[in-house]
């Protein structure tokens, strides 16, 4: 999808959920040398003097010489494991290493098509948590909800699992079944939920008219096709009787920053700040500005969000609130506001590494905090079971008064 080494900027949770270590590439200024372990080359070029990397090789040799099942160990798996350990020591759930298989799954996710159950997951306070079930997917139909905690996948406890490891266990061919042990905040004990996997084709958005003059646009994710789909929907809205807009970002786990920026440009004046990238370690900030076309600027906006609204959703919600005074209705958002840069490594693996945090145009930190709604409306169990939507009803009520 992208040439080797090119930077790709994403704004996902996921969860879904990555410095070149590669096969024996380490820092140091020594000449390249071959370590006496078959198939492994150490290219120490610029190694910091304070780091004694011989400990790594001492441990490697001990495993090769003494581990009871050393003959069945794949050296490449040891390298991948070492990289995972290095990344895990950062204690940042969004900085992760992806082996070639995981890297492909990651790119399939953002393209909007894959086989599985259809939900975004991530670590929240160390617990594997559902960010959002995706629209029309087996996970949504099985009753999975944003905020659900996954305690077991099949018979495997999720304690200590990375997001990527959990995704690999949940994923599978269409028609197969995965059992999840799920805990919800208002449950007394976990429940087992069985989900039949399917080919997941997640729509980017849908829209319809409400109450005669309110355009209701539900954006499910900021995938590659969302820009094209939104352009089409916006053109139809312009030709309709719409005088106000409700933008629904509930259970939208995010996607591409540029897609959120593009959609925001329809509601904002050209040159207005959509989001600020804060490189705290470097003491600098970068503003991302609206590039237009500003054709929905005249329509008052209300934004719906909940605990499943994350990342790019929070960026768009914050931009509309800070620039347009749009009211946020629903529940507090997830709080995924860090910036990951995807670096493609030499063998098809990737390193997704946190490089900055997102701030709303007025400087509100998103990461770990989320956005508080201006009008808080909770959905109860009974409302969900009866198909009632008090959050949408409230948003429409507010829109009517604009």
C-alpha positions as CSV (number, residue, x, y, z in Angstrom):
1,X,0.0,0.0,0.0
2,X,2.9,2.3,0.8
3,X,6.5,2.1,-0.3
4,X,9.0,0.8,2.2
5,X,10.0,3.3,4.8
6,X,7.3,5.8,4.0
7,X,5.6,7.4,7.0
8,X,1.9,6.6,7.4
9,X,-0.1,8.6,10.0
10,X,-3.0,7.0,11.7
11,X,-5.4,8.0,14.5
12,X,-6.7,4.5,15.6
13,X,-7.6,2.8,19.2
14,X,-7.3,-0.6,18.6
15,X,-7.1,-1.0,18.6
16,X,-6.9,-2.1,17.2
17,X,-4.4,-1.4,18.3
18,X,5.5,-0.1,16.2
19,X,13.3,1.8,15.4
20,X,14.5,-0.5,13.2
21,X,15.5,-3.5,15.1
22,X,14.8,-6.0,12.3
23,X,17.0,-9.1,12.2
24,X,19.9,-8.2,14.4
25,X,20.1,-4.5,13.6
26,X,21.4,-2.7,16.7
27,X,23.2,0.6,17.5
28,X,27.0,0.8,17.6
29,X,30.0,2.0,15.6
30,X,31.7,-1.4,15.4
31,X,32.3,-3.2,12.1
32,X,29.6,-5.7,11.1
33,X,30.3,-9.1,12.5
34,X,28.7,-12.5,12.4
35,X,27.6,-13.9,15.8
36,X,28.3,-17.7,16.1
37,X,24.6,-18.5,16.1
38,X,23.3,-19.9,12.8
39,X,21.1,-17.5,10.8
40,X,21.7,-14.4,12.9
41,X,23.7,-11.3,11.9
42,X,24.5,-8.5,14.4
43,X,25.1,-5.2,12.6
44,X,26.0,-3.0,15.6
45,X,26.3,0.5,14.2
46,X,26.3,3.4,16.6
47,X,25.4,1.5,19.9
48,X,25.2,3.9,22.9
49,X,28.1,3.4,25.2
50,X,25.8,3.1,28.2
51,X,24.1,0.0,26.7
52,X,25.6,-3.4,27.2
53,X,24.0,-5.3,24.4
54,X,26.1,-8.4,25.1
55,X,23.5,-9.3,27.7
56,X,21.1,-10.0,24.9
57,X,23.5,-12.3,23.1
58,X,24.5,-14.0,26.3
59,X,20.8,-14.8,26.9
60,X,20.4,-15.9,23.3
61,X,23.3,-18.3,23.6
62,X,22.0,-19.7,26.8
63,X,18.6,-20.4,25.2
64,X,20.3,-22.0,22.2
65,X,22.5,-24.2,24.3
66,X,20.3,-25.1,27.3
67,X,16.6,-24.7,26.5
68,X,15.1,-28.1,26.4
69,X,13.2,-27.5,23.2
70,X,15.7,-25.3,21.5
71,X,15.6,-27.4,18.3
72,X,12.0,-26.3,17.7
73,X,12.7,-22.6,18.3
74,X,12.5,-20.3,15.3
75,X,15.3,-17.7,15.6
76,X,13.1,-15.1,13.9
77,X,10.4,-15.6,16.5
78,X,13.1,-14.9,19.2
79,X,13.9,-11.6,17.4
80,X,10.3,-10.6,17.2
81,X,9.8,-11.5,20.9
82,X,12.8,-9.4,21.8
83,X,11.3,-6.4,20.0
84,X,8.0,-6.9,21.6
85,X,9.7,-6.9,25.0
86,X,11.6,-3.7,24.2
87,X,8.4,-2.0,23.1
88,X,6.4,-3.3,26.1
89,X,8.9,-1.7,28.4
90,X,7.7,1.7,27.2
91,X,4.4,1.0,28.9
92,X,2.5,2.7,26.2
93,X,-0.4,0.6,24.9
94,X,-0.4,2.4,21.5
95,X,3.3,1.8,20.7
96,X,3.4,-1.7,19.4
97,X,5.4,-4.0,17.1
98,X,3.6,-5.8,14.4
99,X,5.1,-8.9,12.7
100,X,4.3,-9.3,9.0
101,X,1.0,-11.1,9.5
102,X,-0.2,-8.5,12.1
103,X,1.0,-5.6,9.9
104,X,-1.2,-7.0,7.1
105,X,-4.2,-7.3,9.4
106,X,-3.7,-3.8,10.6
107,X,-3.8,-2.4,7.0
108,X,-6.8,-4.5,6.2
109,X,-8.6,-3.0,9.2
110,X,-8.1,0.6,8.0
111,X,-9.1,-0.4,4.5
112,X,-12.5,-1.5,6.0
113,X,-12.6,-5.1,4.9
114,X,-11.5,-8.3,6.9
115,X,-12.7,-11.5,8.4
116,X,-13.6,-11.5,12.0
117,X,-16.3,-10.3,14.4
118,X,-16.2,-6.6,13.7
119,X,-15.1,-4.6,16.8
120,X,-12.3,-2.3,17.8
121,X,-10.5,-3.2,21.0
122,X,-7.8,-1.7,23.1
123,X,-6.3,-1.6,26.6
124,X,-7.9,0.7,29.2
125,X,-6.3,0.7,32.6
126,X,-4.6,-2.5,31.6
127,X,-7.8,-4.3,30.8
128,X,-8.8,-5.5,27.3
129,X,-11.8,-3.3,26.5
130,X,-14.2,-2.9,23.6
131,X,-13.8,0.6,22.1
132,X,-16.8,0.0,19.8
133,X,-18.6,-2.8,17.9
134,X,-18.7,-1.8,14.2
135,X,-22.0,-1.1,12.4
136,X,-23.9,-4.2,11.2
137,X,-21.2,-6.7,12.3
138,X,-21.5,-10.0,14.2
139,X,-20.1,-8.4,17.3
140,X,-22.8,-5.7,17.3
141,X,-25.6,-8.3,16.5
142,X,-24.3,-10.5,19.4
143,X,-24.8,-7.7,21.9
144,X,-21.3,-6.5,22.3
145,X,-21.2,-2.9,23.5
146,X,-18.6,-0.1,23.9
147,X,-16.9,-0.4,27.3
148,X,-17.3,-4.2,27.6
149,X,-14.3,-5.8,29.2
150,X,-13.0,-9.0,27.6
151,X,-11.7,-11.3,30.3
152,X,-11.2,-14.5,28.2
153,X,-11.0,-15.4,24.5
154,X,-11.9,-19.0,24.3
155,X,-10.1,-20.6,27.2
156,X,-7.3,-18.0,27.3
157,X,-7.2,-15.3,29.9
158,X,-6.6,-11.8,28.4
159,X,-4.6,-10.6,31.4
160,X,-1.2,-9.6,30.0
161,X,-2.2,-9.9,26.3
162,X,-1.4,-7.1,24.0
163,X,-4.1,-5.7,21.7
164,X,-2.5,-7.3,18.7
165,X,-2.3,-10.7,20.4
166,X,-6.0,-10.5,21.3
167,X,-6.9,-9.5,17.8
168,X,-5.1,-12.5,16.4
169,X,-7.1,-14.8,18.7
170,X,-10.4,-13.2,17.9
171,X,-9.9,-13.1,14.2
172,X,-10.6,-16.1,12.1
173,X,-12.2,-17.4,9.0
174,X,-15.9,-16.7,8.3
175,X,-18.3,-19.2,9.7
176,X,-16.1,-20.2,12.6
177,X,-17.1,-19.3,16.2
178,X,-15.2,-17.5,18.9
179,X,-16.4,-17.4,22.6
180,X,-15.7,-14.3,24.6
181,X,-16.0,-14.0,28.4
182,X,-17.4,-10.4,28.8
183,X,-17.8,-8.2,31.9
184,X,-20.0,-5.1,31.9
185,X,-19.9,-2.3,34.5
186,X,-23.5,-3.0,35.7
187,X,-23.2,-6.8,35.6
188,X,-22.5,-8.9,38.8
189,X,-20.5,-11.5,36.9
190,X,-19.1,-12.1,33.5
191,X,-21.1,-13.7,30.7
192,X,-20.0,-15.9,27.8
193,X,-20.9,-14.6,24.3
194,X,-20.4,-16.7,21.2
195,X,-19.9,-14.9,18.0
196,X,-19.8,-16.4,14.5
197,X,-17.1,-14.7,12.4
198,X,-17.9,-13.2,9.0
199,X,-16.4,-11.1,6.2
200,X,-16.5,-7.6,7.7
201,X,-17.4,-4.9,5.2
202,X,-17.9,-1.8,7.4
203,X,-19.9,1.0,5.8
204,X,-18.3,4.4,6.3
205,X,-21.6,6.4,6.9
206,X,-25.3,6.7,6.3
207,X,-27.6,9.7,6.3
208,X,-31.3,10.6,6.3
209,X,-33.6,13.4,7.0
210,X,-35.2,13.9,10.5
211,X,-38.1,16.1,11.4
212,X,-38.3,17.6,7.9
213,X,-35.2,19.8,8.0
214,X,-32.6,18.1,10.0
215,X,-29.9,16.1,8.2
216,X,-28.8,13.2,10.4
217,X,-25.3,11.9,9.3
218,X,-24.0,8.8,11.1
219,X,-20.2,8.3,10.4
220,X,-19.2,4.8,11.4
221,X,-15.4,5.1,10.8
222,X,-12.9,7.3,9.1
223,X,-11.8,4.7,6.6
224,X,-10.3,5.2,3.1
225,X,-13.7,5.3,1.5
226,X,-15.3,7.7,4.0
227,X,-14.0,10.9,2.2
228,X,-15.7,9.8,-1.1
229,X,-18.9,8.7,0.7
230,X,-19.1,11.9,2.7
231,X,-18.6,14.1,-0.4
232,X,-21.5,12.2,-2.0
233,X,-23.7,12.6,1.1
234,X,-22.9,16.3,1.5
235,X,-23.9,17.0,-2.1
236,X,-27.2,15.3,-1.4
237,X,-27.7,17.3,1.8
238,X,-27.0,20.5,-0.1
239,X,-29.8,19.7,-2.5
240,X,-32.2,18.7,0.3
241,X,-34.4,20.7,2.6
242,X,-31.8,20.5,5.4
243,X,-31.4,23.5,7.6
244,X,-29.5,21.9,10.5
245,X,-27.2,18.8,10.9
246,X,-26.7,16.2,13.6
247,X,-23.4,14.4,13.2
248,X,-23.4,11.0,15.0
249,X,-19.9,9.8,16.0
250,X,-21.1,7.2,18.5
251,X,-19.2,3.9,18.4
252,X,-16.8,5.4,15.8
253,X,-13.3,4.2,16.8
254,X,-11.5,6.4,14.5
255,X,-9.4,5.9,11.3
256,X,-7.3,8.3,9.2
257,X,-6.5,11.8,10.4
258,X,-6.7,13.2,6.9
259,X,-10.2,11.8,6.4
260,X,-11.4,13.5,9.7
261,X,-9.6,16.7,8.6
262,X,-11.3,16.5,5.1
263,X,-14.8,16.0,6.6
264,X,-14.2,18.7,9.1
265,X,-13.4,21.0,6.2
266,X,-17.0,20.9,5.0
267,X,-18.1,22.4,8.3
268,X,-15.3,24.9,8.9
269,X,-13.9,28.0,7.3
270,X,-10.8,27.4,5.3
271,X,-7.7,28.0,7.5
272,X,-9.4,27.2,10.8
273,X,-7.6,24.8,13.1
274,X,-8.9,21.2,13.0
275,X,-6.4,19.7,15.5
276,X,-3.1,20.5,17.1
277,X,-0.2,17.9,17.2
278,X,1.7,18.4,20.4
279,X,5.3,17.1,20.4
280,X,5.8,17.6,24.1
281,X,9.3,16.0,24.2
282,X,10.5,18.4,21.5
283,X,8.6,21.4,22.8
284,X,6.9,22.1,19.5
285,X,3.4,22.0,18.1
286,X,1.9,21.7,14.6
287,X,-1.5,22.9,13.6
288,X,-3.6,21.0,11.0
289,X,-5.9,23.5,9.2
290,X,-9.2,23.1,7.4
291,X,-8.8,23.1,3.6
292,X,-12.5,23.6,2.9
293,X,-14.7,23.3,0.9
294,X,-16.8,24.9,3.8
295,X,-20.0,24.2,1.9
296,X,-21.9,23.1,5.1
297,X,-20.7,26.1,7.0
298,X,-24.1,27.8,7.2
299,X,-25.9,24.8,8.8
300,X,-25.9,24.7,12.6
301,X,-24.4,21.4,14.0
302,X,-25.0,19.1,16.9
303,X,-22.6,16.2,17.6
304,X,-23.5,12.9,19.1
305,X,-20.7,10.9,20.9
306,X,-20.3,8.2,23.5
307,X,-17.6,6.0,25.2
308,X,-17.1,4.3,21.8
309,X,-16.1,7.6,20.1
310,X,-12.3,7.6,19.8
311,X,-9.4,9.1,18.1
312,X,-10.4,10.7,14.8
313,X,-14.0,11.0,16.1
314,X,-12.7,13.0,19.1
315,X,-10.7,15.2,16.8
316,X,-13.7,16.0,14.6
317,X,-16.0,16.5,17.6
318,X,-13.4,18.8,19.3
319,X,-13.0,20.8,16.1
320,X,-16.7,21.4,15.6
321,X,-17.1,22.3,19.3
322,X,-14.1,24.7,19.5
323,X,-14.7,26.4,16.1
324,X,-18.4,26.3,15.6
325,X,-19.7,26.1,19.2
326,X,-21.4,22.8,18.3
327,X,-22.9,21.1,21.4
328,X,-21.6,17.6,22.2
329,X,-24.5,15.3,23.3
330,X,-24.3,11.8,24.8
331,X,-21.5,10.4,27.0
332,X,-17.9,11.1,27.6
333,X,-15.7,9.9,24.7
334,X,-13.0,7.2,24.9
335,X,-9.9,9.4,25.2
336,X,-7.6,8.1,22.5
337,X,-5.7,11.1,21.5
338,X,-2.1,10.1,20.8
339,X,-0.3,10.1,17.5
340,X,1.1,7.0,16.0
341,X,3.6,6.8,13.2
342,X,3.8,3.6,11.3
343,X,7.3,2.6,10.2
344,X,7.6,-0.2,7.8
345,X,10.5,-2.5,8.6
346,X,12.5,-4.6,6.2
347,X,10.7,-7.9,6.3
348,X,7.1,-6.7,6.1
349,X,6.8,-6.1,9.9
350,X,6.0,-2.7,11.3
351,X,6.6,-0.5,14.3
352,X,3.6,1.7,15.3
353,X,5.1,4.2,17.7
354,X,3.6,7.1,19.6
355,X,5.3,10.4,18.7
356,X,2.9,13.1,19.9
357,X,-0.6,13.9,21.4
358,X,-3.6,15.5,19.9
359,X,-5.1,18.7,21.2
360,X,-8.4,20.3,20.2
361,X,-8.1,23.7,18.6
362,X,-8.4,25.4,22.0
363,X,-5.8,23.2,23.6
364,X,-7.8,20.4,25.3
365,X,-5.8,17.2,25.7
366,X,-7.8,14.3,24.4
367,X,-5.5,11.3,25.3
368,X,-6.5,9.6,28.6
369,X,-9.2,12.2,29.3
370,X,-11.7,12.1,26.5
371,X,-14.2,14.9,25.7
372,X,-17.0,15.7,28.2
373,X,-20.4,16.2,26.6
374,X,-22.2,19.5,26.9
375,X,-25.4,17.6,27.4
376,X,-25.0,14.3,29.1
377,X,-27.5,11.6,28.1
378,X,-27.1,8.0,29.2
379,X,-28.6,5.0,27.5
380,X,-30.1,2.5,29.9
381,X,-30.3,-1.3,29.4
382,X,-34.0,-1.1,28.9
383,X,-33.7,1.7,26.3
384,X,-31.3,-0.4,24.3
385,X,-33.5,-3.5,24.5
386,X,-36.5,-1.6,23.4
387,X,-34.7,0.2,20.6
388,X,-35.1,3.6,22.1
389,X,-32.4,6.3,21.5
390,X,-32.6,9.0,24.1
391,X,-29.3,10.5,22.9
392,X,-30.5,10.9,19.4
393,X,-33.8,12.3,20.6
394,X,-32.0,14.9,22.6
395,X,-29.7,15.9,19.8
396,X,-32.7,16.4,17.5
397,X,-34.4,18.4,20.2
398,X,-31.4,20.7,20.5
399,X,-31.0,21.0,16.7
400,X,-34.7,22.1,16.4
401,X,-33.9,25.1,18.6
402,X,-30.9,26.2,16.6
